[in-house]
Amino acid sequence: MTQTKTGRNAQQRQVGSAALHGAPDGLGAETPKQGMRMIGAEAVVASLEAEGVDTVFGYPGGQAIKIYDALYDSTLIRHILARHEQGAVHEADGYARATGKVGVAIVTSGPGATNTVTGIATAYMDSVPLVVITGQVPTGVIGTDSFQESDIVGITMPVVKHSYLLQSTDELASTFREAFHIAKTGRPGPVLIDVPSDIASAEMVFKYPDGVSLPSYRPTYKGNAKQIRAAVEDIVAAKRPVLYAGGGIVSSGASEELVALADAMQIPVVTTLMGKGGFPASHPLNLGPVGMHGAKYSNLAMTEADLIIAAGARFSDRVTGKISEFAPHARIIHIDIDPAEIGKIRDAQVPIVGDLKGVLASLVDALDKRGARPNTDEWLALINQWRERFPFYHPNVGDEPDKIVPEMVLSTLSRLLDPERSIVVTEVGQHQMWAAQFVDRECPRTFLSSGGLGTMGFGFPAAIGAAVACPDKQVVCVAGDGSFQMNSQEMATAAINRVPVKVLVMDNRCLGMVHQWQKLFYHERYSSTLLDANPDFVKLADAYSWQAERISDPAEVEGALARMLAADGPYLLDVVIDRDQNVYPMVAPGKALNDVMGAIDVAVGAVRTDMPAAPAPDASPCAHIDAQFGGRWKSDPTDEDERMSAEEFEKAHGVAQSQGAGKDKEAAR
């Protein structure tokens, strides 16, 4: 009964406060600057203060100079000078992901503004609340191609939740209030405010509003009662249910409610990359990551489920594999605050639009009132058999004891970290997948990664932002040597601001994930993926006044990680790994979720099974990989013939199809 009462109270708090979700985090209209005369630039800073903003990231320039001059006088806002505008936005993004607050970046016009696009798109794809403020040329010359002019509102239109080009000081304060409201309510996302320099210098009376009036923007927080009852019926009837938890769990703060639902009905939980940490890794019902590089047992559970409860997840292709063969036996309950996501990829038999925290609490409450009891003993027993048979890693698969195994590096890091007092941030690539597989997280907002856009260069600046936001937590960035170099200039940002971020570089001297695909699907034609000209990362770190170390011996791993974590200030650990290391298990593009290559099977001696067959000798590499995406090619790269499916391609060229699907189905029975 305690669990139900907690869930019911959580729902009441959530629904009761729905109208307040967009209220300022700061003093709002009670700001001491209310009613004062000032110029627009000063009003920009006063608006940020009224919203409770304590940190902004940015890079100044000619059309933003008035805003920066006003910022100089603020005693409430700390400015972190990035070394590149992309870095500034990723830093604001990391700050937002680590705290749930709106991240703020300020840049200038033209190239300063266009340099933010990748960071804005990254936040948009992962539903991260940002307000990005860009300087702009004076209103009188907009559209004349004046010096450092760019139509940043037009450029970013597809990757923002909303955007504004200020036309007058009369709308300045209300625009900032609306921007913060939109960024953090409903499905969070980035909002851009473009501030022409003449607006920044015009005089005005500062009047900051607490409320907003946006009749066309009314996010639905409370789930439909009829749909919740229908979901309860499906949950009670299910014998093989799975909870599929996405980033919405973290955004909504719904972790406790997710645990309550899983416990109440003994439903196993799989998590997306964005959902990692939203369900405790130590919980016996946690099946961990699912999808392209998820566990084989997680993928089998999704494939054989009779009910999937998608909670704040969007059925990404990296999760579903071949969508026509995804979860063929399952009914779908899809819960999301964004109605556009429901039915976009997979039809839902029970769609529920609403905030996850309240909806999940309502489900727990309704199940309790009904007296529902778990009916999943046989299902969980089968899943546990799969877990024991198909582990992520087994020491016996290693045949080169003198080389560092990346899986063991990340597993050791996980063991050395306090899961409740640490944040792990990743760059994008093989190291990202190893971290998702082997770094255990117990709490939300402790695993930050670029999921939707897959942005190389995100992780390191985002780690700086997270460390600025959470100085009481150990922040570690897991990076690849390719990703790290995309924004390594931010080492100066960490050094000058004394941000004690730690960077673990998994150094394989190549662009690992693309290199892996070239190895598996492109006849080992390593076109432009080898990074033999990498810098000496230890010397690079020394140039930025960082501490650093390089290791290549497996015996050095634990000691080096311990030294990194214990060091004061920023620290880089360069870990040399073999460039032929691949991330397994793997679902090849265009394959079904249970068609898994490289999974370890302890039943046959802890070896990787169902490895891909070599392409037919007469097939071009492009033909083979393209066939997996639906097929355009036959045997030549001129693309002159009609489309050919993957099955037709394999039959025509004698390429052996994966032999794992039949075994998986047999195991599932």
ABEGO torsion letter per residue (X at the ends): XAAAAAAAAAAAAAAAAAAAAABBABAEAABAABGBBBBAAAAAAAAAAAAGBABBBBBBBAAAAAAAAAAAABAABBBBBBABAAAAAAAAAAAAAAAGBBBBBBBBBEAAAAAAAAAAAAAAAAGBBBBBBBBBBBAAABGAGBBGBBBAAAAAAAABABBBBBABAAAAAAAAAAAAAAAABEBBBBBBBBBBAAAAABBBBBBBBABBBBAABBBBABBBAAAAAAAAAAAAABABBBBBBBAAAAAAGAAAAAAAAAAAAGBBBBBBAAABGABBAABAABAEBBEAABBAAAAAAAAABABBBBBGBAGBAAAAEBAAABGAABBBBBBBABAAABGAABBBABBBBEBAAAAAAAAAAAAAAAGBBBAAAAAAAAAAAAAAABBABBAAABABAABBBAAAAAAAAAAABBAAABBBBBBBEAAAAAAAAABBBABBGABBBBAAAGBBGAAAAAAAAAAAABAABBBBBBBBAAAAAAAAAAAAAAAAAGBABBBBBBBAGBBAAAAAAAAAAAGGBBBGABBAABBBAAAAAAAAGBBBBBBABAAAAAAAAAAAAABBEBBBBBBBBBAABBBOBBBBBGBBAABBBGBBBAAAGGBBBGBBBBBBAABBAAAAAAAAAGEABBABAAGABBBBBAAAAAAAAGBBBBAAAAAAAAAAX
